[in-house]
Amino acid sequence: KTKPLKMQDDKQKKLGRISFCSWNIRGVNERIKRGKILAQLKLYNTDIIFLQETHLKSQDQDRLRANWIGQIFHSSYTSKSRGTSIIIRKGIPFKPKSTLTDKEGRYLIVTGEIHATPIALVNIYAPN
């Protein structure tokens, strides 16, 4: 489920509502599965998406970028396990300032602004 971002009234008018989605996808290396996942995300019309367990190595990040128009941030591990991504839909005026990643692919923190409103996007993958 997605929830709108709460803002002050004047900023709310400028920003509108932003929807979020978090999904543990358990791997996105296979082309067919990746296509299905991205198609589903487009159907949801979600603005900012947090993916966990992408299983992408750093050199494979372009596999997500090839089928998505918008911004993508990624934290990966050395093997095909773990991994987190933050995907921002085209049209969301996010201006990134800094990115902090974990060398073990367990978290990703991206700070920036949307319409001059500071925002921190945090995606964490922790095993059960």
C-alpha positions as CSV (number, residue, x, y, z in Angstrom):
1,K,0.0,0.0,0.0
2,T,1.1,3.5,-0.6
3,K,0.7,6.6,1.6
4,P,0.8,10.2,0.6
5,L,3.7,12.3,1.9
6,K,2.4,14.8,4.5
7,M,3.6,18.4,3.9
8,Q,2.7,21.8,5.2
9,D,-0.3,23.3,3.5
10,D,1.6,25.7,1.1
11,K,4.1,23.0,0.2
12,Q,1.4,20.5,-0.2
13,K,-0.2,22.6,-2.9
14,K,3.1,22.7,-4.8
15,L,4.1,19.1,-4.2
16,G,0.8,17.3,-4.4
17,R,0.8,13.8,-3.2
18,I,3.7,11.3,-3.6
19,S,3.0,7.6,-3.3
20,F,5.5,5.1,-2.0
21,C,5.9,1.3,-2.4
22,S,8.2,-1.2,-0.7
23,W,8.7,-4.6,-2.3
24,N,11.1,-7.6,-1.5
25,I,11.5,-8.9,-5.0
26,R,13.9,-11.8,-4.2
27,G,16.0,-11.2,-7.3
28,V,15.7,-9.3,-10.5
29,N,18.4,-10.8,-12.7
30,E,16.2,-12.8,-15.0
31,R,14.9,-10.6,-17.9
32,I,11.3,-11.9,-17.8
33,K,10.9,-11.5,-14.1
34,R,12.5,-8.0,-14.2
35,G,10.0,-7.1,-17.0
36,K,7.1,-8.3,-15.0
37,I,8.2,-6.5,-11.9
38,L,8.7,-3.2,-13.7
39,A,5.4,-3.5,-15.6
40,Q,3.6,-4.1,-12.2
41,L,5.2,-1.1,-10.7
42,K,4.1,1.0,-13.7
43,L,0.6,-0.2,-13.2
44,Y,0.7,0.9,-9.5
45,N,1.7,4.3,-10.7
46,T,3.9,4.6,-7.7
47,D,6.2,7.6,-7.5
48,I,9.0,6.3,-5.2
49,I,9.7,2.6,-5.0
50,F,11.9,0.8,-2.5
51,L,13.1,-2.6,-3.7
52,Q,14.9,-5.2,-1.4
53,E,16.8,-8.3,-2.4
54,T,17.5,-7.2,-5.9
55,H,20.5,-9.6,-6.1
56,L,22.2,-7.3,-8.6
57,K,26.0,-6.9,-8.7
58,S,27.2,-3.3,-9.1
59,Q,28.0,-4.0,-12.8
60,D,24.5,-5.3,-13.4
61,Q,22.6,-2.2,-12.2
62,D,22.0,-1.2,-15.8
63,R,19.6,-4.0,-16.1
64,L,17.1,-2.0,-14.1
65,R,17.9,1.3,-15.8
66,A,17.3,-0.2,-19.3
67,N,13.6,-0.6,-18.7
68,W,12.8,2.4,-16.4
69,I,12.6,6.1,-17.2
70,G,13.5,8.0,-14.1
71,Q,16.1,8.0,-11.4
72,I,17.6,4.8,-9.9
73,F,19.9,4.5,-6.9
74,H,21.3,1.1,-5.9
75,S,23.3,-0.6,-3.1
76,S,24.8,-4.0,-4.1
77,Y,26.9,-6.8,-2.7
78,T,29.7,-8.8,-4.4
79,S,27.5,-11.9,-5.0
80,K,24.1,-12.3,-6.4
81,S,22.4,-11.8,-3.0
82,R,21.1,-8.9,-1.0
83,G,20.9,-5.5,-2.7
84,T,18.5,-2.5,-2.3
85,S,17.3,0.0,-4.8
86,I,15.3,3.2,-4.7
87,I,13.5,4.0,-8.0
88,I,11.9,7.4,-8.6
89,R,9.4,7.8,-11.4
90,K,10.0,10.3,-14.2
91,G,8.2,13.6,-13.4
92,I,9.1,13.6,-9.7
93,P,11.4,16.6,-9.3
94,F,13.8,14.9,-6.9
95,K,17.2,16.6,-6.7
96,P,19.7,14.2,-5.0
97,K,22.3,15.7,-2.7
98,S,24.0,12.6,-1.2
99,T,24.0,8.9,-1.3
100,L,25.2,6.5,1.4
101,T,25.4,2.8,0.6
102,D,26.4,-0.3,2.6
103,K,29.2,-2.4,1.1
104,E,27.2,-5.5,2.0
105,G,24.1,-4.3,0.1
106,R,21.9,-4.0,3.1
107,Y,20.9,-0.3,3.1
108,L,20.7,2.7,0.9
109,I,20.2,6.3,2.0
110,V,19.6,9.1,-0.5
111,T,19.0,12.6,0.6
112,G,17.8,15.5,-1.6
113,E,14.9,17.8,-2.2
114,I,11.5,17.8,-3.9
115,H,10.3,21.4,-4.5
116,A,12.9,22.7,-2.0
117,T,11.5,20.4,0.7
118,P,14.4,18.3,2.2
119,I,13.7,14.6,2.1
120,A,15.7,11.4,3.1
121,L,14.9,8.2,1.4
122,V,16.0,5.2,3.3
123,N,15.8,1.6,2.2
124,I,16.9,-1.2,4.5
125,Y,17.1,-5.0,3.9
126,A,17.6,-7.1,7.0
127,P,17.2,-10.8,7.1
128,N,14.6,-12.3,9.4
